[in-house]
Amino acid sequence: MAIKGGIDARPNPVGTIIGAAAIALFFSFPYLLMFLSSLKTREEITRIPPDYFPVTPQFSNYLTVWSSSVAPGSSLLATIVISLGATLLVLLIATPAAYYVARFRFPGRMVFLFLVLITQMLQPTVLAVGLYQQFSGWRGYLVWVALILINGAFNLSFAVWIMQSFFASIPKEIDEAALIDGLGRLQTMFRVSLPLVWPGIVTAIVFVFVNTWNEFAAAFILVQDNALQPLTVSMPRFLGMYIRDWQYLFTVAVVAIVPVIILFSLIEKRLIGGLTAGAVK
Amino acid sequence: MTRPSAVTALRSDSARPRKRPRRTGALTALPWVTPTLLLIAGVVIYPTILMFWTAFRKYNSYGIEQGSAGLNNFIGPAGAFTFPTVPWASVWTNTVVWVVVVVLLTLLLSLGLAQFLNKDFPGRKALRLVIILPWASSVVMTTTVFNYGLQTDVGLFNRLLVDTGILQTAYGFTKDPTSAFWVAVFVAIYVSLPFTTYTILAGLQSVPRDVLEAAHVDGAGAAQRYWQIVLPLLRPAIAAATLINIINVFNSLPILKILNETPGFNTGHTTTTLIFAYKSTLGPGVASALSIFNFFFCLVIIAVYLGIVKPTKEVQ
């Protein structure tokens, strides 16, 4: 279909390969450094000047880090619990809202959608002082509940938005057939529509989970107790006054980053639709 | 019954004239949307109200409320919106430089990157996955690697810069407030690139080929086609990416916080990072006043976003 001397720039294989390699290197070098550094001994990583590569890769760091002074296990648990909690909360409350907004027009629907969009663009940092006043009294494990609520609230809109666009794409007739067959509205949503919109649900789940997993500001202001801090907040504690365990810090960072990279790559194609709320196709 | 894949679902959205959703009353809608409304009311609107209240109250150095402050939390020695006890001139400058430089450079670099990724070459899909890395990873952890690499003594980036002859001796990038700020700018651009590139790439893929081919037949060169066809068609994608980036960059806390090792106020604070000094130096009153300024700034950007990008036009 291309016209002679078409609109595509002359393919220059060498240039393309060099360009692609440079881009790949640019977007991965901090993470390569992170991984390499996680395999060094403390003596190696604090050596001056530093060596580029570990002499013998210390894969044992990935075992010993859990019993180190910072004991990151509890932080990993905190991160997992808060992320799962927020994801579950969002799913539970965003799904019916998304379904209804996609299926029905009702007074206040646009107001509702605007509210959702505004929440999507606001961030916990803007409300940090208010959130601190509201939740600073939530001690012990309650602080995890507070973080689940906060992360849930600020990620809710993405989920509502992406799921409603999927619900809207299913022909209404399918729903109506189910209703005529005697299913209730809620049952129709669960048993007929939900199985059809699974890509949207997976996208919402991954996005909320990853965002909560990486959240910093709210956790930073609310969690005082070391044992309850999620990973993003507790990691600097590896860098003490006298002992700087960079290698352990990076071990934990690798452990924390690998799962979210896998999750994010699953929904790579669908990220833009939800984030820019259908503005870009 | 076929399962709509995400892509076909989104396409069919715009291709087929959408049947209007059925009408119902507000009361029937309540059980479906109330949980969402409650969460937004409880965790977004309520703290906002608290913040507004606090901004007009006076607090002593122990954080105990001392009655009404009127507008005192907003008015510093140099007039309205200079905020007491805040080095307002440097904070304002930093904030403007931070947002403008990061957002603009991110956009320019992303336009180039997206153009490259839009080409068809083997390994393109793998490359797009590599670009996701800074997006999926926690900003705290990405910033920490840069902080480590740029340490004067143990930092590998410093060693690399010395080994390649770019630097004579290792430089304490994060020890000096000014260079720490510019390192933070670099890291902020770095973590903003994936989202921006993806958005522009999505825009590029919607540019119709036949239009470009027609322009080519009419004698338009590559540069002309880019400026006169591609770029105008990219406008919605650029608008969406830029406005979302403004909000994200403006609200960014960890990058500046981690890279700025010099304590004190006069070191690369923006109006966002400064808020987090409320427990130590600012006090709840001034911190809230500052937050309210940030809040309104975000609202303005959101309003522009809703006005220009019109994300709701599809669901009317």
Contacts between the chains, C-beta under 8 A, distances in Angstrom:
chain1	res1	chain2	res2	distance
A	2	B	213	7.8
A	3	B	213	5.9
A	3	B	216	6.5
A	3	B	217	6.4
A	6	B	213	7.1
A	6	B	216	7.0
A	7	B	209	7.4
A	7	B	212	4.7
A	7	B	213	5.6
A	7	B	215	7.9
A	7	B	216	4.8
A	7	B	222	7.9
A	7	B	225	7.0
A	8	B	119	7.4
A	8	B	120	7.8
A	9	B	119	7.4
A	9	B	222	6.6
A	11	B	121	7.8
A	16	B	119	7.0
A	16	B	121	4.9
A	19	B	116	5.9
A	20	B	116	7.9
A	20	B	121	6.8
A	20	B	123	6.1
A	20	B	124	7.9
A	20	B	127	5.4
A	23	B	113	6.9
A	23	B	116	7.0
A	23	B	127	6.2
A	23	B	130	7.5
A	23	B	131	7.1
A	24	B	127	5.8
A	24	B	130	4.8
A	27	B	130	5.1
A	27	B	131	5.0
A	27	B	133	5.4
A	27	B	134	6.4
A	27	B	193	7.8
A	27	B	194	7.6
A	28	B	130	5.6
A	28	B	133	5.9
A	30	B	134	7.6
A	30	B	142	5.8
A	30	B	145	4.2
A	30	B	146	6.4
A	30	B	149	7.5
A	30	B	190	8.0
A	31	B	133	5.6
A	31	B	137	7.0
A	31	B	145	7.5
A	33	B	145	5.7
A	33	B	148	7.7
A	33	B	149	6.1
A	33	B	156	6.2
A	34	B	141	7.4
A	34	B	145	5.1
A	37	B	145	8.0
A	37	B	148	7.0
A	37	B	156	7.8
A	45	B	154	6.6
A	46	B	154	5.6
A	47	B	154	7.1
A	48	B	153	4.6
A	48	B	154	6.2
A	49	B	153	7.7
A	49	B	159	5.2
A	49	B	162	7.9
A	49	B	170	7.7
A	50	B	154	5.1
A	50	B	155	7.0
A	50	B	156	5.3
A	50	B	159	5.6
A	52	B	156	6.5
A	52	B	159	7.6
A	89	B	39	7.7
A	92	B	35	7.3
A	93	B	35	3.7
A	93	B	36	5.3
A	93	B	39	6.3
A	94	B	36	6.4
A	96	B	31	7.7
A	96	B	32	4.5
A	96	B	33	7.6
A	96	B	35	7.3
A	97	B	32	5.8
A	97	B	33	4.7
A	97	B	35	7.2
A	97	B	36	4.3
A	99	B	32	7.0
A	100	B	29	5.9
A	100	B	32	3.6
A	100	B	33	6.2
A	101	B	33	7.3
A	101	B	315	7.4
A	102	B	21	6.8
A	102	B	315	8.0
A	103	B	21	5.6
A	103	B	22	6.8
A	104	B	21	5.2
A	104	B	22	5.3
A	104	B	23	7.0
A	104	B	24	4.6
A	104	B	28	7.8
A	104	B	29	6.7
A	105	B	20	6.9
A	105	B	21	4.9
A	105	B	22	6.8
A	105	B	23	4.8
A	105	B	24	7.3
A	106	B	23	7.0
A	106	B	24	4.9
A	106	B	25	6.4
A	106	B	26	5.3
A	106	B	28	7.0
A	106	B	29	4.1
A	107	B	25	7.2
A	107	B	26	4.5
A	108	B	26	5.4
A	108	B	29	7.4
A	109	B	29	7.5
A	110	B	312	6.8
A	110	B	316	7.8
A	112	B	33	5.9
A	112	B	36	8.0
A	112	B	37	7.4
A	113	B	312	5.7
A	113	B	315	6.3
A	114	B	306	7.1
A	114	B	312	7.0
A	115	B	37	7.7
A	115	B	40	6.2
A	116	B	36	7.4
A	116	B	40	7.7
A	117	B	302	7.6
A	117	B	306	6.6
A	117	B	311	6.2
A	117	B	312	7.1
A	118	B	299	7.8
A	118	B	302	5.6
A	119	B	40	5.5
A	119	B	44	5.5
A	121	B	244	7.2
A	121	B	247	5.3
A	121	B	298	6.9
A	121	B	301	7.4
A	121	B	302	4.7
A	121	B	305	6.7
A	122	B	44	6.6
A	122	B	298	6.1
A	122	B	302	7.6
A	123	B	247	7.1
A	123	B	248	7.6
A	123	B	251	4.5
A	123	B	298	7.8
A	125	B	251	4.4
A	125	B	252	7.8
A	125	B	253	5.4
A	125	B	272	5.7
A	125	B	275	7.4
A	125	B	294	7.9
A	126	B	251	6.1
A	126	B	272	7.8
A	126	B	291	6.5
A	126	B	294	5.2
A	126	B	295	5.4
A	126	B	298	5.6
A	127	B	44	7.0
A	127	B	47	4.7
A	127	B	48	6.0
A	127	B	51	6.4
A	127	B	291	7.2
A	127	B	295	7.5
A	128	B	275	5.7
A	128	B	276	6.7
A	128	B	278	8.0
A	128	B	291	6.9
A	129	B	50	8.0
A	129	B	51	5.3
A	129	B	54	6.5
A	129	B	275	6.4
A	129	B	278	5.9
A	129	B	284	6.3
A	129	B	287	5.0
A	129	B	288	4.8
A	129	B	291	5.0
A	130	B	46	7.6
A	130	B	47	3.0
A	130	B	48	5.9
A	130	B	49	7.6
A	130	B	50	4.3
A	130	B	51	3.7
A	130	B	54	7.5
A	130	B	288	7.5
A	130	B	291	7.3
A	131	B	43	7.8
A	131	B	47	4.8
A	132	B	278	7.7
A	133	B	47	7.2
A	133	B	50	5.0
A	133	B	51	7.7
A	133	B	54	6.6
A	133	B	284	7.2
A	134	B	46	6.4
A	134	B	47	4.9
A	134	B	50	6.0
A	149	B	39	7.0
A	149	B	42	7.2
A	149	B	43	5.2
A	150	B	43	5.6
A	152	B	39	6.2
A	152	B	43	7.5
A	153	B	39	4.9
A	153	B	40	6.1
A	153	B	42	7.5
A	153	B	43	3.7
A	153	B	44	5.5
A	154	B	43	7.8
A	154	B	44	7.4
A	156	B	36	6.2
A	156	B	39	6.2
A	156	B	40	7.0
A	160	B	36	6.5
A	164	B	315	7.1
A	165	B	9	7.4
A	165	B	10	6.8
A	165	B	13	6.4
A	165	B	314	7.6
A	166	B	4	7.7
A	166	B	6	7.5
A	166	B	9	5.8
A	168	B	13	6.8
A	168	B	18	7.3
A	168	B	21	7.7
A	168	B	315	7.4
A	169	B	4	5.5
A	169	B	9	4.0
A	169	B	10	7.5
A	169	B	12	5.8
A	169	B	13	5.7
A	170	B	4	7.1
A	172	B	19	6.6
A	172	B	22	7.7
A	174	B	1	7.3
A	196	B	1	7.9
A	196	B	3	6.2
A	196	B	4	6.9
A	198	B	3	7.8
A	199	B	4	7.9
A	199	B	5	6.5
A	199	B	6	4.4
A	199	B	9	7.4
A	200	B	6	7.0
A	200	B	9	7.8
A	203	B	6	7.2
A	210	B	136	6.2
A	213	B	138	7.2
A	214	B	137	7.4
A	214	B	138	3.9
A	214	B	139	6.7
A	214	B	140	7.4
A	216	B	138	7.3
A	216	B	139	7.0
A	216	B	140	5.2
A	216	B	253	6.6
A	216	B	254	4.9
A	217	B	253	5.0
A	217	B	254	7.7
A	217	B	276	7.8
A	220	B	253	7.6
A	220	B	276	7.5
A	221	B	276	7.0
A	231	B	138	7.7
A	232	B	138	5.5
A	232	B	140	4.5
A	232	B	141	7.6
A	232	B	254	7.7
A	235	B	140	6.7
A	235	B	141	7.2
A	235	B	144	6.7
A	236	B	144	7.8
A	236	B	258	7.8
A	246	B	148	5.7
A	246	B	154	7.3
A	249	B	144	6.7
A	249	B	148	8.0
A	250	B	145	7.5
A	250	B	148	7.8
A	253	B	138	7.8
A	253	B	141	4.3
A	253	B	144	6.8
A	253	B	145	7.6
A	256	B	138	6.5
A	256	B	141	6.6
A	257	B	136	7.3
A	257	B	137	4.8
A	257	B	138	7.0
A	257	B	141	6.2
A	260	B	136	4.9
A	260	B	137	7.0
A	260	B	138	7.8
A	261	B	132	7.0
A	261	B	133	6.5
A	261	B	136	4.7
A	261	B	137	6.9
A	263	B	136	7.5
A	264	B	132	5.5
A	264	B	135	6.8
A	264	B	136	3.7
A	265	B	129	5.2
A	265	B	132	6.0
A	265	B	136	7.6
A	268	B	128	6.9
A	268	B	129	6.6
A	268	B	132	6.1
A	269	B	6	6.5
A	269	B	7	6.8
A	270	B	6	4.7
A	271	B	195	7.9
A	271	B	198	6.4
A	272	B	198	5.3
A	272	B	199	5.6
A	272	B	202	4.5
A	273	B	6	7.3
A	273	B	10	5.5
A	273	B	202	8.0
A	275	B	195	7.0
A	275	B	199	7.5
A	275	B	244	7.0
A	276	B	199	5.9
A	276	B	202	7.9
A	276	B	237	7.7
A	276	B	240	4.2
A	276	B	241	7.4
A	276	B	244	6.9
A	276	B	309	7.3
A	276	B	311	7.2
A	277	B	309	7.8
A	277	B	311	3.6
A	277	B	312	7.9
A	278	B	10	7.9
A	278	B	13	7.7
A	278	B	311	5.9
A	278	B	314	5.0
A	278	B	315	8.0
A	279	B	236	5.7
A	279	B	237	7.8
A	279	B	239	7.8
A	279	B	240	4.5
A	279	B	309	4.3
A	279	B	310	7.2
A	279	B	311	5.0
A	280	B	199	5.7
A	280	B	202	4.9
A	280	B	203	5.3
A	280	B	206	7.7
A	280	B	236	5.9
A	280	B	237	4.5
A	280	B	240	5.5
A	281	B	10	6.7
A	281	B	11	7.8
A	281	B	14	6.2
A	281	B	202	6.8
A	281	B	206	5.2
